[in-house]
């Protein structure tokens, strides 16, 4: 890695992108088998089974929404001088800092979710989402990575370590 390179993404990114969805799928499979076996082998009345199924479908819907919203779109982001290296763990692209239109943060996660909006679409789309590094305190203030990207996108200059 070059001396003027800084990884902006959290080390939790691969876990949240690959491992968490895998275990969610396993838990979903186990829950499905359990509910079906209880429904067909027990003396539970039909109304209770419907309530269980409704709760299961609701929990599944929320879980799938969380996966799509917060996990599957995550990228690894590295700052190298005047551009960002963006990786989806299969391919890597370069985005000049001058292409950043806006940066937003979602503070209520730890690590926080940062979204970079681009002026023109890239191979990964018009927005890049990634998790910034975890902070143990100070959850409700702007993340230093967010502030850095805001500054770099506003002045469009070279980043100096």
C-alpha positions, 0 to 999 in steps of 0.5 A: 500500500502506498504511503499516501493511502488511507482506508476509510471503510470499517474493518467490519465491512466484509462481515456486514456485506457477506457474513451477516446475510449468510447467517440471516439466511440460515436463521431464516431457514431454521425458523421456517422449518421450525414453524412448519414443523410446529404447524403440522405436528402440534395441537396448536389452534389455527389462529395461533399458527396464523399469528406466528406466521404473520410475525414471522413474515413481518420479521422476515420483511424487516430483515430483508429490508435491513439487508438490502438497505444496510448490508448488500450495497456496502463498498470498501473505500480507500483514499489515495491522493486525489481519488477514491478507490472503490471496491465491491470485493470483486472489482475496483474502480477509481473515482476522482474527488472532483466527482463527489457531489455530496456526502451524507451520514447515517449516525444511528449505526455503529459503525456509521453508514456514509453515502457518497453521491457522485455527479455522474454514475460510475460502474457502481452507480450514482451513490457509494455506501460504506461503513466508516470505522467504529467509534466507542463514544460520540455517536451523535456528532459528525464522523471524522471520515464524513468531515474529511470527505466533505472538506475534500469534496468542497475544495477538490484538492489533493489529500495530504497525510 
